[in-house]
Amino acid sequence: MYTLRLTTSYAENWRYNIMLTLSMRNSEGVQVGYRSAEDSPLPVGSNSESAPEGWTRRREVSVEFSECHSVRFYVYFLPNSLPQTTTLAGFKTEFAVQVKILKGAEEVFADKLMVNSFGGCGKEYVVQMA
């Protein structure tokens, strides 16, 4: 069993809804399975000034999938509440998210995804597993 995992400790990560879609492929490139996950602390357009009650700084979103030849997955970060200022003084313009595929405890793929603090991001990955 494999796990696709996104993690970030960015203090303002509650401002973003995260969506993952993952397509498992055989050696001919035919889709043989599909998985998805969503983590939405607030609805898009909330314009909240603070994190939801009980929110912790470390955030992890993951999805498990079975053995396959390759995976194609999409990662989306959609802002639900933009920063209160449009000036960048004192505000990070992007933050890092660790993207990993694990087989048990073994790391088989890793990337550092940079997310735009004001626009979010969307990124496609294709990873050969076999």
TABELHU-V88921 format. One record per run of one state. SS is the DSSP state (~ for helix, > for strand, _ for the rest). FROM is the first residue (numbers start at 1). TO is the last residue. If there is no record, write none. Layout:
# TABELHU-V88921
{{SS & FROM & TO} {SS & FROM & TO}}
This chain:
# TABELHU-V88921
{{_ & 1 & 1} {> & 2 & 8} {_ & 9 & 12} {~ & 13 & 15} {> & 16 & 25} {_ & 26 & 30} {> & 31 & 39} {_ & 40 & 58} {> & 59 & 65} {_ & 66 & 69} {> & 70 & 79} {_ & 80 & 93} {> & 94 & 103} {_ & 104 & 105} {> & 106 & 116} {_ & 117 & 119} {> & 120 & 128} {_ & 129 & 130}}
